Amino acid sequence: MTRLAQQGDPAAIIITAKTAADLADLALFTASRLFNPGETFDFVIAGGLVNAGEVLLSPLRQKLAEAYPHMKFQTGSEAPAVALGRLALHDLKEKNCVN
């Protein structure tokens, strides 16, 4: 779908824009439970969404940045499961649960 949007297909552009808006709403809901708008934090997106390219990532990034101007938007290079495992291990180490 995003390839068609990049090629200018009107229906694909509408669907992709709606998808980006819906994803941003989900991310904003989650972020609102974890952070204040003035806080600095990393927002990492990975998996198939990265492959969608800027046609999806740009509106997503923009909507998130409006609500959380200090957020750092990043694209992950690892498989999502590996990245989550690394994050969990990092958190456990910070809480002195593991060495």
Buried (B, 14 or more C-beta within 10 A) or exposed (E): BBEBBBEEBEEBBEBBBEBBEEBBEEBBEEBEEEBEEEEEEEBBBBBEBBEBBEBBBEBBBEBBBEBBEEBEBEEBEEEBEEBBEEEEEEEEEEEEEEE
